[in-house]
């Protein structure tokens, strides 16, 4: 269970994050990136991903306790460092096998309209274990945020654009449902 001791299954957080349309970057301070935001807080066990202080707001993604902007040192791109924390070690141990199965499945997903799920690992050194997983960073934000910004700048969006967006969403859903076993996406909204 998440740190709160209640709430959704933490593996649902991984599914929601992997199928999320996007995430929104929020600055800790108003203004441009500061040196403090780019400070490295943590490094992945393999050394590939560097967690930064800059928070990424996950919209309506249940179970994710915190998300940070991170750097992929192999690809040279920004990614999202997601964390699911457990209130106690026994809560993690009770779900360890299920967590491993779900995260292994998510690393296999490959679709152009699904946020890329790079890798996951566990940190069980503290009293409150956590699962950390790296996902693609979507700089446009959620679909809702993108449409809101577009509406401000464009008077009318063409029917062709709407059809293309709907086709992309349906293609992603069809892919998830055709997996063996099928992947249930959970609560998928324009904010996720």
N, C-alpha and C positions, 0 to 999 in steps of 0.2 A: 504494500500500500504506500501511497505517497507520504511525505513527512507529516502531513496533517493527521495521519492515522485513519483516514476514511477517504472515500472518493472512488474514482474509476480504477479499473485494473491498470497498472503501469504499462503493461504491454499494449494496451489500447493507445497509450500516448505515442508509442513508436509507430503504430499503424497510422495514426492520425498525422504524425509529423511526416512520415514517408509519403503520404498521399496528399499532403497539404498543397494548396495552390501556391502559397508563398508565406513569407514572414515579413515583419516590419521592423526596420532598424530604428531604434530610439536612442538619442544621445543623452548621456548622463548630464551634460551641461548644454545650455543653449549656445548655438554657434557651431563653428567648424570643429573638426576632429582635434583633440588636444593630445599632448604627449601622454597624459594620464590615461586616456582611453586606449591608446595603442600599447600600453604597458602589458607585457606578457605575464599572465597570472599562473599558468600551468601548461605543461607539455604532455602530449599523449605518450603512452609507453613506448611507442615506436619512434617518437620524435618527429613525426610528419606534421601533426597539427598543433598549433600554438594558440591557446585560449587567451583572448584579450579581455580587458575590463569592460568594453563596450557591450551593453545589453541589447539583445534582440527580443522584441516583444512577440510572443507567440499568441496569435489570436485564436481563442476558443479551442486550443489544443489541450484536452484534459490530461492531467497527469504529469506534464512537464513542469518541474519546479523552477527551473531557470534556463535561460539560453543566452549565449554570448557569441559575439562575432569572433571568429578564429581565422587563422591563416593556414592554408594548405601549402607547406613549404616545397612539396614536390611539383604541384601544378601551378603554384604562384597565384592562387585565387582565394577570395574570402569564402568561408564556409560557416555553418552554424554549429556551435558546440552545445548540445542539449544535455540536460541532466535531469534524471529522475532519482529522487532521494527516498530512502525508506526510513521510517521512524525508528525501527529497531532491526538488528541483525536477523532475528527470528522471522520477521516479516519477509525479508529478502530470501532467506533459506527456504521458506515454504513455497516460494514461487520460482526458485532458481532455474529448474529445468524448463518450465514454461517460458520464462524470459529468454533463455538461450535459444529455444526453438523458434520463437517469434522473431528475434533479432537475426538469426541465421537466415530465415526466410526473407526478411526485408533486405538483406544485403544482396539477395539474388534478383530483386526487381530491377528490370531494365526497360524503361519506356520513356519516350521523349516528353510526355505530358505528366510525368510523375516526378516529384522532387527526388533527386538522387540521394540514396542512403549509402554513405561511404563505408562506415565501419562502426563497431561498438566495442566497448570493454567495460569491465566492472572494477570498481574501487571498493574493496571490502576491508581496507585497513583501519577505518574509523568505526565508531559505535553505530553510526548511521551510514550503511552502505549506499552506494549510488551506482546507477547504470549511466554511462556516458555514451552518447552516439553522435556521430557527425553527419550532417545533411548539407545538401546544396543550399547556397544562400540565394534567395530570390529578391533581388534589389527593387523590383517593382512593387513589392508588398503583396497584400492579399488581392484577390479578384475584385472585391468590393472597393478597396482603396484605389486600385488601378482605374476602375470604372468611374469613380468619383472624380479623380484627377482628369480623366479624359473628358468627362462631361463639362468640366469647367472650361476646357480649351477647344472642344469641338462641339459645334451646334448639333450635328446629327451623325450618328455612327451608322455606317452602311449596313444593309442587310447581309451583305457578303461577309463582313467582319463578324457579325453576330453568329452567322452560320458556322464560320470557321472556329470560333470560340466554343460553341456548343459541340461541334464535332470533336474537338480536342478533349473536352471533358468526357464525352461519351466513349471515346477511344480509350481513355485511361480507365474508366469504370469497367469497360468490356475486358480489358487486359487483366485487371484485378480479379474479376469474376471467372475468367478462363484459367487462372492458375490452378494447380493441383496440389493441395486442396485450395478451393477458392479463398481469396482474401476479402474479409469483410472490412469495409472502409469506415464504418461507424458514422458519426455525425459529421457529414461533409457539408459545409456551408460556404458562402462567398467570403466569410471571414477566416476560413481555415486554409 
